[in-house]
């Protein structure tokens, strides 16, 4: 069955249509892969019976010619998405035992398209982190290893479990959420395509909130075409989400194959940060050359307020987290510890239920929202955020896309950087600006580091112009011809 798990999502769908194998066979192959790769801790809740029942129904629809866009495709679902009757805990102790009685809009759309859930994937607690080390379920493990070094590596965060699962061939694609880079950075660390759509393109209803003005759902896949297929199923207006934009959802896959001839690609000088490894800089130049060879014109641009993006993000996001996480008090659901009175119960429950990183961000957020500091910090950060968005708007008057690296390094070992929160936050230095501006962006695997680890290139597009982003991403994908897999998959061994 290993050949079935090596298929891309698009290839798997084509094979199902041709009846080369059944949806049940495809699902069983991925179930076996999940069971064999449990040491990666990528999947925190296995839903095999549900997946097999759905696969049997998919086979009936395939036989009747009634197949949906993602019919019979096994997916991983980040633990941040509420799934009816299945644990949805944001990998936090404070939500122990929470099983929603409702379905998030994004997952409901995926099931309507025929997709199957093989399990809930690991993540940083409440999506706060860049390594998947803050999960109450323990870290997810990157299936990749450095050449000649068997130390376990982080898969990135917060969608690290989703990225590890797709890279390890446990599912054909997975959902993630991106607040400041939490789809794109793990995609780069795991050799995947990670797409953050325009803010408002996918409904946030039923996704456990971190920072409401930034959170956006998107796909993690092994190819650009697979990302286009998943996004089409996930996207769309939702009256239950006031931030959901009522605009038509294109056939993203139909936009592929058109190339980049005549496009102007912005290369922002401000993204050349101090200490960036030479191999990241070299890959960035190579990406610009690939696009130029395909008919695009690289253009030097300036995004002058980029240097303020990270501090701005780490004021805005914790402030919104402080507000969103105030609802977790032990009264209605999840963890509850006994106290001497109501206030003591709140304090004990929240102290035990939230991990260190979540507590840190709640404290920062509460501080910047407090009387006397709101104007000095939060209000000023919102003003800077507007200026950063204006920089992009001005740049897009002369270019079609912006090209940058995805992350300032390849994946790092578990335990590295964990004692330095600032070093961890710097992992998002290239991805945060697009999040603050609400723009669509994608990471594409484009090469290997000197240690044999994946490196990504990052494209940022105009609002609701995911089609152009995907076209250019496909051009990079074809030029890079990234075919590498984790060594244990190549050898047929175990993680």
Buried (B, 14 or more C-beta within 10 A) or exposed (E): EEEBBEBBBBBBBEBBEEEEBBBBBBBBBBBBBBEBBEEBBBBBBBBBEBBBBBBBBBBEBBEEEEBBBBBBBBBBBBBBBBBBEBBBBBBBBBBBEBBBEEBBBBBBBBBEBBBBBBBBBBBBBBBBBBBBBBBBBEBBBBBBBBEEEEEBBBBBBBBBBBBBBBBBBBBBBBBBBBBBBBBBBBBBBBBBBBBBBBBBBBBBBBBBBBBBBBBBBBBBBBBBBBBBBBBBBBBBBBEEBEBBBEBEBBEBBEBBEEBBEEBBBBBBEBBEBEEBBEBBBEBBEBBBEBBEEBEBBBBEBEBEBBEBBBBBBBBBBBBBBBBBBEEBBBEEBBBBBEBEEEEEBBBBBBEEBBBEBBBBBBEBBBBBBEEEEBEEBBEBBBEBBEEBBEBBEEBBEEBBBBBBBBBBBBBBBBEBBBEEBEEBBBBBBBBBBBBBBBBBBBBBBBBBBEBBBBBBBBBBBBBBBBBBBBBBBBBBBEBBEBEBBBBBBEEEEEB
